[in-house]
Amino acid sequence: QFLLELLTDKSCQSFISWTGDGWEFKLSDPDE
């Protein structure tokens, strides 16, 4: 459930990219 909170958190969108395809999402490496 915390993932949904992160996905909807604007401050987290820098490393989380929502694909908009159902529940599919991508996690970017924060070290990059």
A tleap script that builds the chain and sets N, CA, C and O, in Angstrom:
source leaprc.protein.ff14SB
mol = sequence {
  NGLN PHE LEU LEU GLU LEU LEU THR ASP LYS
  SER CYS GLN SER PHE ILE SER TRP THR GLY
  ASP GLY TRP GLU PHE LYS LEU SER ASP PRO
  ASP CGLU
}
set mol.1.N position { 0.829 -1.204 0.000 }
set mol.1.CA position { 0.000 0.000 0.000 }
set mol.1.C position { 0.870 1.264 0.000 }
set mol.1.O position { 0.481 2.304 -0.531 }
set mol.2.N position { 2.029 1.148 0.596 }
set mol.2.CA position { 2.924 2.307 0.642 }
set mol.2.C position { 3.380 2.708 -0.756 }
set mol.2.O position { 3.700 3.870 -1.007 }
set mol.3.N position { 3.406 1.720 -1.674 }
set mol.3.CA position { 3.785 2.024 -3.054 }
set mol.3.C position { 2.782 2.983 -3.676 }
set mol.3.O position { 3.163 3.902 -4.401 }
set mol.4.N position { 1.504 2.771 -3.395 }
set mol.4.CA position { 0.479 3.668 -3.929 }
set mol.4.C position { 0.680 5.075 -3.397 }
set mol.4.O position { 0.463 6.053 -4.112 }
set mol.5.N position { 1.093 5.175 -2.147 }
set mol.5.CA position { 1.331 6.487 -1.546 }
set mol.5.C position { 2.530 7.159 -2.206 }
set mol.5.O position { 2.525 8.367 -2.442 }
set mol.6.N position { 3.557 6.364 -2.501 }
set mol.6.CA position { 4.739 6.910 -3.156 }
set mol.6.C position { 4.409 7.335 -4.582 }
set mol.6.O position { 4.849 8.382 -5.055 }
set mol.7.N position { 3.619 6.493 -5.259 }
set mol.7.CA position { 3.271 6.785 -6.648 }
set mol.7.C position { 2.443 8.055 -6.761 }
set mol.7.O position { 2.496 8.752 -7.774 }
set mol.8.N position { 1.675 8.354 -5.714 }
set mol.8.CA position { 0.835 9.545 -5.750 }
set mol.8.C position { 1.530 10.732 -5.089 }
set mol.8.O position { 0.987 11.835 -5.046 }
set mol.9.N position { 2.726 10.497 -4.578 }
set mol.9.CA position { 3.471 11.570 -3.927 }
set mol.9.C position { 4.346 12.280 -4.961 }
set mol.9.O position { 5.243 11.672 -5.544 }
set mol.10.N position { 4.084 13.552 -5.181 }
set mol.10.CA position { 4.810 14.323 -6.193 }
set mol.10.C position { 6.310 14.327 -5.924 }
set mol.10.O position { 7.109 14.355 -6.860 }
set mol.11.N position { 6.693 14.300 -4.659 }
set mol.11.CA position { 8.109 14.372 -4.309 }
set mol.11.C position { 8.833 13.078 -4.638 }
set mol.11.O position { 10.063 13.040 -4.674 }
set mol.12.N position { 8.068 12.014 -4.880 }
set mol.12.CA position { 8.689 10.725 -5.166 }
set mol.12.C position { 8.702 10.422 -6.657 }
set mol.12.O position { 9.286 9.424 -7.080 }
set mol.13.N position { 8.068 11.267 -7.456 }
set mol.13.CA position { 7.975 10.993 -8.886 }
set mol.13.C position { 9.321 11.099 -9.579 }
set mol.13.O position { 9.458 10.704 -10.737 }
set mol.14.N position { 10.323 11.632 -8.875 }
set mol.14.CA position { 11.646 11.756 -9.476 }
set mol.14.C position { 12.298 10.400 -9.654 }
set mol.14.O position { 13.147 10.233 -10.529 }
set mol.15.N position { 11.909 9.414 -8.826 }
set mol.15.CA position { 12.506 8.088 -8.962 }
set mol.15.C position { 11.464 7.008 -9.203 }
set mol.15.O position { 11.807 5.835 -9.347 }
set mol.16.N position { 10.195 7.397 -9.249 }
set mol.16.CA position { 9.140 6.430 -9.567 }
set mol.16.C position { 8.378 6.914 -10.796 }
set mol.16.O position { 7.867 8.034 -10.827 }
set mol.17.N position { 8.313 6.062 -11.794 }
set mol.17.CA position { 7.606 6.430 -13.015 }
set mol.17.C position { 6.381 5.539 -13.201 }
set mol.17.O position { 6.509 4.326 -13.368 }
set mol.18.N position { 5.200 6.141 -13.171 }
set mol.18.CA position { 3.964 5.390 -13.367 }
set mol.18.C position { 3.721 5.245 -14.859 }
set mol.18.O position { 3.627 6.241 -15.577 }
set mol.19.N position { 3.619 4.007 -15.329 }
set mol.19.CA position { 3.469 3.754 -16.759 }
set mol.19.C position { 2.056 4.059 -17.226 }
set mol.19.O position { 1.829 4.256 -18.420 }
set mol.20.N position { 1.111 4.100 -16.308 }
set mol.20.CA position { -0.269 4.371 -16.660 }
set mol.20.C position { -0.950 3.150 -17.261 }
set mol.20.O position { -2.077 3.242 -17.747 }
set mol.21.N position { -0.271 2.005 -17.228 }
set mol.21.CA position { -0.837 0.777 -17.791 }
set mol.21.C position { -1.254 -0.142 -16.652 }
set mol.21.O position { -0.461 -0.956 -16.179 }
set mol.22.N position { -2.494 -0.008 -16.217 }
set mol.22.CA position { -2.974 -0.843 -15.121 }
set mol.22.C position { -2.177 -0.575 -13.854 }
set mol.22.O position { -2.032 0.572 -13.429 }
set mol.23.N position { -1.660 -1.651 -13.251 }
set mol.23.CA position { -0.885 -1.505 -12.010 }
set mol.23.C position { 0.609 -1.563 -12.295 }
set mol.23.O position { 1.418 -1.709 -11.379 }
set mol.24.N position { 0.971 -1.449 -13.576 }
set mol.24.CA position { 2.389 -1.555 -13.930 }
set mol.24.C position { 3.104 -0.237 -13.648 }
set mol.24.O position { 2.609 0.837 -13.992 }
set mol.25.N position { 4.253 -0.330 -13.027 }
set mol.25.CA position { 5.031 0.871 -12.762 }
set mol.25.C position { 6.518 0.540 -12.808 }
set mol.25.O position { 6.898 -0.630 -12.749 }
set mol.26.N position { 7.348 1.552 -12.912 }
set mol.26.CA position { 8.791 1.329 -12.984 }
set mol.26.C position { 9.485 2.066 -11.852 }
set mol.26.O position { 9.156 3.211 -11.542 }
set mol.27.N position { 10.448 1.395 -11.241 }
set mol.27.CA position { 11.243 2.034 -10.194 }
set mol.27.C position { 12.620 2.379 -10.755 }
set mol.27.O position { 13.373 1.496 -11.167 }
set mol.28.N position { 12.933 3.652 -10.765 }
set mol.28.CA position { 14.236 4.074 -11.262 }
set mol.28.C position { 15.273 3.962 -10.151 }
set mol.28.O position { 14.965 4.156 -8.975 }
set mol.29.N position { 16.497 3.650 -10.538 }
set mol.29.CA position { 17.569 3.522 -9.559 }
set mol.29.C position { 17.951 4.908 -9.035 }
set mol.29.O position { 18.443 5.735 -9.802 }
set mol.30.N position { 17.736 5.175 -7.755 }
set mol.30.CA position { 18.027 6.490 -7.179 }
set mol.30.C position { 19.518 6.820 -7.177 }
set mol.30.O position { 19.909 7.965 -6.951 }
set mol.31.N position { 20.350 5.800 -7.433 }
set mol.31.CA position { 21.794 6.028 -7.449 }
set mol.31.C position { 22.263 6.541 -8.802 }
set mol.31.O position { 23.394 7.009 -8.934 }
set mol.32.N position { 21.403 6.456 -9.802 }
set mol.32.CA position { 21.804 6.902 -11.142 }
set mol.32.C position { 21.719 8.414 -11.240 }
set mol.32.O position { 22.016 8.982 -12.291 }
savepdb mol mol.pdb
quit
